[in-house]
Amino acid sequence: MIEEPAEVEASALDPAFLQRILDRHRAEVHSLLAAAAEEWIADGCPRFNDHETSCTAVLVGFLADLIRRGRASAFQIAVFPETGGWTDDYLDGRSDPDTVPRPDIVLFLGLHHDVKMPVECKRLLRPSATAKDYILKGLYRFLSGTYESSDGQATMICFAMDRDAPTACEDINKVIRAQLDATQILKAAPPLGSLQAIYRSRHPHPGDKLEAVHLFLDIQSRPPPRPRARI
């Protein structure tokens, strides 16, 4: 079998170099998400409507812009909205593809973008989107294994539409105490850039503990959307 030139080149790459790229991506991915959120918030949080998909789409747009701007200096992460978790069971025809899990955002890490990092987004907006939804329809998808974790981490984004971040955190912690237990509540973590509302939580998980990183975005304002200049 004759290898394609790209395959020969890839096979010759130093494994230590590939690992460094992956480690850098893992180290910077939450800072990139936070930076995209900061730019969106600074722009006034424009979006088509208050649906979760509208918020996620604009955040992905800001994130994609940041990644494009960084391509000249380093190998970058790839980002896609609502990409299914296509495991071998689905690809081999053993599971129904209509049931494939679809995280709101998927980031692909490493030089070959072969390490997948799902990100789940949930909004808080009374009465339709609740703190209970954030846990049972969001975080629990990582805890149950519906979404894979990346290197023992889960990533959640909370769109706080009718309350500030500390209030949103306490509302979610009330649900955790009732549905899980008090050891798994969200706890304040160091800021990422100028984004202050960062929380972490630890949870039992098959094989090892899972740490969840939660970015809370206060997007109570909503000006009309408008075209943005892109590089």
C-alpha positions in Angstrom: 0.0 0.0 0.0 1.4 3.4 -1.0 1.0 6.1 1.6 -0.3 9.5 0.8 2.3 12.3 1.3 0.2 13.8 4.1 0.2 10.5 5.9 3.9 10.1 5.5 4.5 13.6 6.9 2.1 12.9 9.8 3.7 9.6 10.7 7.1 11.3 10.8 6.0 14.0 13.4 7.6 13.7 16.8 5.1 12.3 19.3 6.5 14.7 21.9 5.7 17.6 19.6 2.1 16.4 19.0 1.7 16.1 22.8 2.9 19.6 23.3 0.3 20.9 20.9 -2.4 19.0 22.6 -1.3 20.1 26.1 -1.3 23.8 24.9 -4.8 23.4 23.5 -6.1 21.9 26.7 -4.4 24.7 28.7 -5.8 27.5 26.7 -9.3 26.3 25.7 -11.2 27.8 28.6 -9.3 31.1 28.3 -10.4 31.2 24.6 -14.0 30.5 25.6 -13.8 33.3 28.2 -12.2 35.7 25.7 -15.0 35.1 23.2 -17.6 35.6 25.9 -15.9 38.8 27.0 -16.0 40.2 23.4 -19.7 39.2 23.0 -20.6 40.9 26.3 -18.6 44.0 25.5 -20.5 44.2 22.2 -23.8 44.2 24.2 -24.7 40.5 23.8 -26.6 40.8 20.4 -28.5 37.7 19.4 -31.5 36.7 17.2 -33.7 35.8 20.2 -33.3 34.4 23.7 -33.3 30.8 22.7 -30.3 28.7 23.7 -29.3 28.1 20.1 -29.3 31.8 19.3 -26.9 32.5 22.2 -24.7 29.6 21.3 -24.5 30.5 17.7 -23.2 34.0 18.4 -20.7 32.8 21.0 -19.4 30.3 18.4 -19.1 33.2 16.0 -16.9 35.2 18.4 -14.9 32.1 19.2 -14.3 31.3 15.5 -13.1 34.9 15.0 -10.6 34.6 17.8 -9.3 31.3 16.4 -8.9 32.8 12.9 -6.9 35.7 14.3 -4.5 33.3 16.0 -3.8 31.1 13.0 -0.8 33.1 11.9 1.1 32.4 15.1 0.3 28.9 16.2 -1.7 25.7 15.4 -5.2 26.4 16.5 -8.2 24.6 17.9 -11.2 23.8 15.6 -14.7 24.7 16.7 -18.1 23.3 15.4 -21.6 23.8 16.8 -23.8 20.8 17.6 -21.5 18.1 16.4 -22.7 14.5 17.2 -20.8 12.1 19.3 -20.2 9.6 16.6 -18.8 6.6 18.4 -17.9 3.3 16.7 -21.3 1.9 17.8 -23.0 4.5 15.5 -20.5 4.2 12.7 -20.7 0.4 12.7 -24.5 0.4 12.4 -25.0 -1.0 15.9 -26.8 2.1 17.4 -29.5 4.3 16.0 -27.9 7.5 14.5 -31.1 9.4 15.3 -30.1 9.1 19.0 -26.6 10.4 18.7 -25.8 12.9 21.5 -25.2 16.4 20.2 -23.4 18.8 22.5 -24.0 22.5 21.8 -20.3 23.2 20.9 -17.5 20.8 20.1 -13.9 21.8 20.2 -11.3 19.6 18.4 -7.9 19.7 20.0 -4.4 18.7 18.9 -2.5 19.1 15.7 -4.8 16.7 13.9 -7.9 17.8 15.7 -8.4 14.2 16.9 -9.3 15.0 20.6 -12.8 16.1 21.1 -14.0 18.4 23.8 -17.8 18.8 24.2 -19.2 22.0 25.7 -22.8 22.1 26.9 -24.7 25.4 27.1 -27.7 26.1 29.2 -29.7 29.3 29.8 -31.5 30.5 32.9 -34.7 32.4 32.1 -37.8 32.1 34.1 -40.1 30.3 33.8 -39.0 28.2 30.8 -35.3 27.5 31.5 -34.5 26.6 35.1 -31.6 25.7 37.3 -32.9 22.2 37.4 -32.6 22.0 33.6 -29.0 23.2 33.9 -28.2 20.1 36.0 -30.5 17.4 34.7 -30.4 18.3 31.0 -26.9 19.8 31.1 -24.3 18.7 33.6 -25.9 15.3 34.1 -25.1 14.4 30.5 -21.4 14.4 31.4 -22.0 12.6 34.7 -24.0 9.8 33.0 -21.5 9.4 30.2 -23.9 10.7 27.5 -21.2 13.3 26.7 -17.6 12.3 26.9 -15.3 14.3 29.1 -12.0 15.7 27.9 -9.1 14.6 30.1 -11.4 14.3 33.1 -13.0 17.7 32.6 -16.5 18.8 31.6 -17.3 22.3 30.4 -20.6 24.1 30.9 -21.6 27.6 29.8 -24.5 29.3 31.6 -26.4 32.1 29.8 -27.8 34.1 32.7 -30.6 36.1 31.2 -32.7 37.3 34.2 -30.3 37.2 37.1 -26.6 37.9 37.9 -24.0 35.2 38.1 -23.9 34.8 41.9 -27.7 34.4 42.1 -27.6 31.9 39.2 -24.8 30.0 41.0 -26.8 29.8 44.2 -30.0 28.7 42.3 -28.0 25.9 40.7 -26.4 24.8 44.0 -29.8 24.5 45.5 -30.6 21.9 42.8 -27.3 20.1 43.3 -28.0 19.8 47.0 -31.4 18.4 46.3 -30.6 16.2 43.3 -27.0 15.2 43.9 -25.3 16.1 47.2 -23.6 19.1 48.9 -20.1 17.9 48.1 -20.8 18.5 44.4 -21.8 22.2 44.5 -20.2 24.9 42.3 -17.4 26.8 44.0 -15.8 30.1 42.9 -12.7 29.7 40.8 -10.0 32.2 39.6 -11.2 34.4 36.8 -10.3 33.8 33.2 -9.1 37.1 31.8 -11.7 39.7 32.8 -14.5 37.1 33.1 -15.0 36.8 36.8 -17.9 34.4 37.0 -16.0 31.1 36.8 -16.9 28.1 39.0 -15.7 24.6 39.4 -17.4 21.4 40.7 -16.2 17.9 41.4 -18.3 14.8 40.8 -18.0 11.0 41.0 -17.5 9.4 37.6 -16.7 5.9 36.3 -13.0 5.3 36.6 -12.1 8.6 38.2 -13.6 11.9 39.4 -14.9 14.5 37.0 -14.1 18.2 37.3 -16.6 20.5 35.7 -15.7 24.1 34.7 -18.6 26.5 34.6 -18.5 29.8 32.7 -21.4 32.1 33.7 -22.3 34.8 31.2 -24.5 37.7 32.4 -26.3 38.5 29.1 -29.4 40.3 30.5 -29.0 43.0 27.9 -29.9 42.4 24.2 -29.4 45.0 21.5 -30.5 44.2 17.9 -28.0 42.0 16.1 -25.9 43.5 13.4 -23.2 42.4 10.9 -19.7 42.3 12.3 -16.4 42.8 10.5 -14.4 39.6 10.2 -10.8 39.1 9.3 
